[in-house]
Every structure is written in structure tokens, then in C-alpha cells.
Amino acid sequence: MTGTDMQNGRRLAAWAALMAAVLAIVNIVLTLVALGGDTALLFDPARMLALPTRMIDLYRTAMVLDSFSYYLPMLPIGAYLWARLRGDGGPAVDAAILALVIYVIMGIAGTSIQIVTLPLLAAAHGSADPVIRAGSEAAWRVTVEIAQHALWWMEGPTFAFWAIVTGAAMQTQGLRFGRFLMAMGAAYALYFITALLWPGTLAELAELVAVLPVPVWLLLLGIDLWQGRTQ
């Protein structure tokens, strides 16, 4: 890869990281507003499907922003770091980028099924027929469980592998924020284990510890790449 290609890749990664950081913060805010600050609402189908249309649309918007913050921008970021690190990083860095791609696919699958099914099931839930209402509630519970407790849960090991391997390579090769990335990977792994062994409040806390630092890392990395410190 030529120096010009690397420079263009660095700029793209910088833009992606900065955009993702901003959208991630907006996504978190919109999600909390749509759910009234009560994330448990997602797992209460009767209440979730009875939300006003504007709140349902707000949650769907948050899921779109989730795709364009925590997931899709990771591809140019990961690709640049892979190209930058693979010379000395070896096969582990190659395997890590594949893990990142799997993470992105699972993440977008989780957001997409919620975006598509929520308005349809909310409309069905407005029916006067109790059978239809019960069916829509059961369908939403299955949907949100698959998205958040299957697809997003399995993000834990895939993101952890990418983050720990890539962060270690960044640290070894003198790039900034490698330790931060490794810490994020450890937090994702901890969430995965906690949700498996102790589902509930403890797992929810572990999830927050895992996901909330991501926008900070994206912002720091984006600024660093834009200023050309991480070459």
C-alpha cells in the first residue's frame, strides 16, 4: 500500500471515528428519551407497543444512529488499523479484523430487526382483538430478546478479540490509545461472561461499562488521526 493510500485511509478513518462519536452520543440520548429513561421498557411488550407513535419513531431513529455509530464506522476504522498494524502484528491482526466484521454484522442485524418489526407490531397491538394483541406482544418479546440477548450479547467475544489484539498491536507499535482499546475489549468480555452467568442487573451494569466508553475512544482516536499523530 502506497503512502498516499495510507494517508487517504487515515483521513477516512478519522472522519468515520469523529462522526461515530457524535452519533453514538445522540443515539444514547434518543434511546433514553424514547424509553423515558427506563430501558426495562424494552422487555415489557404491553407497554413498549403502546408507546405513542412519535416515541416509537424516536426509538427507531436511535437504532439507525446505533448502526451508524457503533457498527458501520468501525469498518473503515478497523481497516485502517489493520493495514497499519498487520506488517508487525502478524496473523493475529488478520484474525482480529475478521472478528470485527462479524461484530458489525451482528450489531446491524440487531438494530435492523427492531427498526422493521416495532412499528408493525405496534400497529397490530392497537387491534381490539385480544388474540392479535397477545400475538404482537409475544412477537416483540422474541424480537427484542434475539436482538439484545443473542446478537448483541455475542458481540462481546467478537469485539473483545478485535479490541484486545488490535489494542495490543497499537501499544507495541507506538500508536496512541491502544491500552484504552484493550480496556474496552476486556469490558466487552466481562459483559459477555456476566450476562451468561448472572443475567439481570449486574449484566446491565456490565453492559453500560462496556458501551459507554466507546464514543470517548472514537473521539480521541478521530482527533488523533485527523491531526496526523497516528500515522
C-alpha positions in Angstrom: 0.0 0.0 0.0 1.4 3.4 -1.0 1.9 6.3 1.3 -1.0 8.2 -0.4 -3.3 5.2 0.1 -2.4 5.1 3.8 -3.0 8.8 4.1 -6.4 8.6 2.4 -7.3 5.7 4.7 -6.2 7.6 7.7 -8.4 10.6 6.8 -11.4 8.3 6.1 -10.9 6.6 9.5 -10.6 9.9 11.2 -13.9 11.1 9.7 -15.6 7.8 10.5 -14.4 7.9 14.1 -15.5 11.6 14.7 -18.9 11.0 13.0 -19.4 7.8 15.0 -18.5 9.5 18.3 -21.1 12.2 17.8 -23.8 9.9 16.5 -23.2 7.4 19.4 -23.9 10.2 21.9 -27.0 11.3 20.1 -28.1 7.6 19.9 -27.8 7.2 23.7 -29.8 10.4 24.3 -32.6 9.5 21.9 -32.8 6.0 23.3 -33.2 7.3 26.8 -35.8 9.9 25.7 -37.8 7.4 23.8 -37.9 4.9 26.7 -38.4 7.6 29.3 -35.1 6.6 30.9 -36.4 3.1 31.6 -34.6 0.6 29.4 -36.6 -2.2 31.1 -39.5 -0.9 29.0 -38.0 -2.8 26.0 -38.8 -6.1 27.7 -42.3 -5.2 28.6 -44.2 -5.7 25.3 -47.5 -4.4 26.5 -46.0 -1.0 27.5 -43.5 -0.8 24.6 -46.0 -1.4 21.9 -48.4 1.1 23.5 -45.9 3.9 23.2 -47.0 7.0 21.2 -46.1 6.9 17.5 -43.6 9.7 18.0 -41.7 7.7 20.7 -41.7 4.6 18.5 -40.2 6.7 15.7 -37.7 8.2 18.0 -36.5 4.7 19.1 -36.3 3.6 15.5 -34.2 6.7 14.8 -31.9 5.8 17.7 -31.4 2.3 16.2 -30.5 3.8 12.8 -27.9 6.0 14.6 -26.7 3.0 16.5 -25.9 1.3 13.2 -24.0 4.4 12.0 -22.1 4.9 15.2 -21.2 1.6 17.0 -21.1 -0.5 13.9 -20.7 0.7 10.3 -17.9 3.3 11.0 -15.9 0.5 12.6 -15.2 -0.9 9.2 -13.0 2.0 7.8 -11.5 2.4 11.3 -10.7 -1.3 11.6 -9.5 -1.5 8.0 -7.0 1.4 8.5 -5.7 0.0 11.8 -5.4 -3.4 10.2 -3.4 -2.0 7.2 -1.2 0.0 9.6 -0.6 -2.8 12.1 -0.5 -6.1 10.1 3.1 -5.8 9.0 4.4 -6.4 12.5 1.1 -7.7 14.0 1.0 -11.0 12.1 -1.9 -13.4 11.7 -3.5 -12.3 15.0 -4.2 -8.9 13.5 -5.7 -10.6 10.4 -7.9 -12.7 12.5 -9.0 -9.7 14.6 -10.3 -7.8 11.6 -12.5 -10.8 10.7 -13.9 -10.7 14.2 -14.7 -7.0 13.8 -16.6 -7.7 10.6 -18.6 -10.4 12.4 -19.3 -7.9 15.2 -20.6 -5.3 12.8 -22.9 -7.8 11.0 -24.4 -9.0 14.3 -24.8 -5.4 15.5 -26.6 -4.2 12.4 -28.8 -7.3 12.4 -29.9 -6.5 15.9 -30.8 -2.9 15.1 -32.4 -3.8 11.8 -34.9 -6.3 13.1 -36.0 -3.8 15.8 -36.4 -1.0 13.2 -38.5 -3.1 11.0 -40.7 -5.0 13.4 -41.5 -2.4 16.0 -44.0 -0.2 14.0 -45.6 -3.3 12.5 -46.2 -4.9 15.9 -47.2 -1.6 17.5 -49.9 -1.3 14.8 -51.1 -4.9 15.4 -51.1 -4.2 19.1 -53.7 -1.5 18.5 -56.2 -4.1 17.4 -59.3 -4.7 19.5 -58.8 -8.4 19.1 -57.0 -9.8 22.3 -55.5 -12.7 20.3 -53.8 -10.3 17.9 -52.6 -8.1 20.8 -51.2 -11.1 22.6 -49.5 -12.3 19.5 -47.9 -8.9 18.8 -46.6 -8.8 22.4 -45.1 -12.3 22.1 -43.6 -11.4 18.7 -41.9 -8.3 20.2 -40.6 -10.1 23.2 -38.9 -12.7 20.8 -37.6 -9.9 18.6 -36.0 -7.9 21.4 -34.6 -11.0 23.1 -32.9 -12.1 19.8 -31.6 -8.6 19.2 -30.3 -7.7 22.7 -29.7 -11.0 24.4 -28.5 -13.1 21.5 -27.0 -11.0 18.7 -25.8 -8.1 20.8 -24.6 -10.5 23.6 -22.4 -12.3 21.1 -20.8 -9.0 20.2 -18.9 -9.4 23.5 -16.3 -12.0 22.4 -16.0 -10.8 18.8 -15.4 -7.1 19.8 -13.2 -8.2 22.7 -11.0 -10.3 20.5 -10.6 -7.4 17.9 -10.1 -4.8 20.6 -7.6 -6.7 22.7 -5.5 -7.9 19.8 -5.6 -4.6 17.9 -5.0 -2.6 21.0 -2.0 -4.7 22.0 -0.6 -4.2 18.5 -1.2 -0.4 18.7 0.6 -0.4 22.0 3.6 -2.4 20.7 3.9 -0.3 17.6 3.7 3.0 19.4 0.2 4.1 18.4 -1.9 6.0 20.9 -5.0 4.8 22.8 -4.1 1.1 22.4 -4.4 0.5 26.1 -7.8 2.2 26.1 -8.9 -0.1 23.3 -7.7 -3.1 25.2 -9.6 -2.0 28.3 -12.8 -1.7 26.2 -12.2 -5.2 24.9 -11.9 -6.5 28.4 -15.1 -4.7 29.4 -17.0 -6.4 26.5 -15.6 -9.8 27.5 -16.7 -9.1 31.1 -20.2 -8.2 29.9 -20.4 -11.4 27.9 -19.4 -13.5 30.9 -21.6 -11.6 33.3 -24.7 -11.9 31.1 -24.1 -15.6 30.7 -23.6 -16.4 34.4 -25.5 -13.6 36.2 -28.2 -12.1 33.9 -30.1 -9.2 35.3 -29.0 -6.0 37.0 -25.3 -7.0 37.2 -25.2 -7.8 33.5 -26.9 -4.5 32.6 -24.3 -2.6 34.6 -21.5 -4.5 32.9 -23.1 -3.6 29.5 -23.0 0.1 30.4 -19.4 -0.2 31.4 -18.7 -1.8 28.1 -20.5 0.5 25.7 -20.3 4.0 27.3 -16.5 4.4 26.8 -16.7 3.6 23.1 -17.7 7.2 22.0 -14.8 8.6 24.1 -12.3 6.3 22.4 -13.8 7.1 18.9 -13.5 10.8 19.6 -9.9 10.6 20.9 -8.8 8.4 18.0 -10.6 10.5 15.4 -8.9 13.7 16.7 -5.5 11.9 16.8 -5.9 10.5 13.2 -7.1 13.9 11.9 -4.0 15.6 13.4 -1.8 13.0 11.9 -0.3 11.8 15.1 -1.3 8.2 14.5 0.3 7.6 11.1 
